[in-house]
């Protein structure tokens, strides 16, 4: 049951196109995908848990680097999409 749930979450993340934040994208000369939907779903869960632990540190880092705010916003948007699949 847990395996099926994790695969479904991985499929949802791929549909929302946040797989590139969670996993490496497909390489040019590689015929198959680098990571399965199961792996993406499992690693997405780790992203959420890590954000709970390191959120204060991440906010401090964002304040230190104002020129990188666009990148931080993009990452936070991806995080919100990942959270919406769970």
N, C-alpha and C positions, 0 to 999 in steps of 0.2 A: 504494500500500500504506500509506504514512504517513497519507494522507487518511482511509482507512477506519479505521485504528487510532485516530486522533484522534476521529472521529465515535463509535466504540464507547465510548471513554472518556467523552465528553460525555454519551452516553445513560446510562451507568452512574452518572455524577454526578447527573444529573436524577432517576434512580430513587432514589438515596440522599438526595435533596432537599437537596443542598448547592449547587445552582445559584444560590440567592439570595446566597450568600457570594461566589461567583465572578463573577456577572453581576447586573445589575439585573433585578428581577422585571418581569413584564408590567404595563404601565400600564393603568389602568382603561378608557380609551377606545380602546385600540389592539387591533385584531382579531387580529393575529398576534403571535407571540412576539418579544421584542426581539432575542434572540441565538440562533443556531443551535446544534445539538449540537456541530458542528465548533468553533465559537468557544469554547464552554464547555470543551471538551476541551483546546484549545490554551491557553487562559488558565489552566486548572487546572495545566498543566505549569509555567507561569510562576510560579504561587503556590508550588509545591514548590521551584523553584530559588531564589526570593526568600527562602523560609524558611531554606534552607541558608545563605544569605549573611547574613541579618539575625537569626538566632535568638538570638544572645547579646544583641543590642540589645533585642530584644523581651522577653527574660527580665528585663533590667534595668528596663525600662519597667513590667513587671508588678509588680515589687517596689516601685516608686515610687508606684503607685496601687492600694493595697489595696482601696479601695472599688469598683474596677472589675474585681475578680477574676472575678466571674460572667461578665462579657462576654468576658474573656480566655479563660476555660475553654470558653465556647461556640465561640469562634473556633478554639481548639486542637482541639476535638472535630471541627469541620468540616474542619480540616486533616488530621486522621487519617483521616476518611472519604475525602477527596480522595486521600490517599496510598494508600489501599487499592484505589483503582481502577487504579493504575499498577503 
